[in-house]
Amino acid sequence: MEKITAIKGIKDILPQDSPAWNQIETAARRIFGDFGFREIRVPIMEKTELFKRSIGETTDIVEKEMYTFTDRDDELITLRPEATACVIRAYIEHNMHNYEQVTKLYTLGPMFRRERPQKGRFRQFHQINAEALGDEQPQCDAEIIFMLVNFLRFVGLNDFSLEINSLGCKYCRPTFSRDIVAHLSSVEKNLCTNCQRRIRTNPLRVFDCKVDSCGEVIANAPNILSYLCSHCDEHFKLVRTFLEDLKVSYTVNSKMVRGLDYYTKTAFEVTSSNLGAQNALAGGGRYDGLVSSLGGPNVTGIGFAVGMERLMASLPRKQEHDYQTDIFIAALCEKAQKIAFLLTNELRSSGIKAQTDYTAKSLKSQMKRADKLNSSYTLIIGDNELEDKKVQLRDMKAKNQISLPLDNLTEAIKNIFKEKS
Ligand code: AMP
């Protein structure tokens, strides 16, 4: 029969990789908790309208990357391509702004984008997202970037760069957009066909284009930082000062605009040099108009997303046994198997990682299995042991063994592990 494989660009996370994933997720929960963030778990499916209205109708994500389907009742549903919109939807729906002035939330989970799969780019990938709502002060921007940097360092990443920029606000961005349109139109023939269309639909998206000739056009484009109104300019200056106070190194990149339409003022991106072409590890920014544009109160916000797969790929791989067993019970005959069945499960109920084998294989093959399971001890029960009413407990590291009476065996083993812990 032909085998069924996973969908292109969608990967399994295998048992040997899960411990590293868990460690990263635990670190995020810990560090984000220290900064006052609480976990929210939002659905992986939402109404399509949510993403169209927040990310922007003319972004790559909404135009060509969303997994959208019509449900049986004709409702348009989308597998979430990012989490910010979902978190904001929940924030509004549950009136969270009524409970506290500043709401800090984080969420972890899979996102879905129908991109062309390549190294570091998948169709299902995982993000850790943090969102701070209700604090418009520049300290908040610096603090959330500081939290991201702390988290990356905590999980062992040292080699990364942080770029920041300001995208202005609804008052100063239109003048910039007007001049960008004029600039792009004057050199339209040098742009790829996609970007020629973007001049009319969403000119800022030309900044994200990877085509060389478009990159050259952008290199000579007006600089967004010279268009900031006094409020945005002051905000950006303060963010930089606070980052310096917190000893966070950064570079300003006025060409970094990020691929989503909702960003205002501060935008930031973390890249890692050991990732290859898809080197963006994390990104985020301020989105002061997003909550109200989704029908909520006039509340400001800022957030970021870290890509788990890229973070895992940029961390040095630890050579650890991915499986640890406390005791393997080698049962060499049928009667021993009966004892092993009860004993194994009683030990597990007491928090001891116990394993056995019910196929009565030879001692040699059972010792091999114990090694494979990375077992600290092996308990040997065969005909001779049953006759003597004594079993052998082998310490697999020290390579020595002791005898234990068959009576009260469970208690004796529990005591050994109690002494060790
Ligand atoms: P974005 O939501 O586009 O700002 O992306 C935030 C982070 O998610 C990026 O910096 C990547 O680490 C990760 N990411 C985005 N798209 C993908 C993808 N298709 N495959 C793997 N990781 C991704």
Residues whose N, C-alpha, C, O or C-beta is under 5 A from the ligand:
A	BS01	AMP	E82 R113 E115 G120 R121 F122 F125 A280 L281 A282 G283 A305 V306 G307 R310
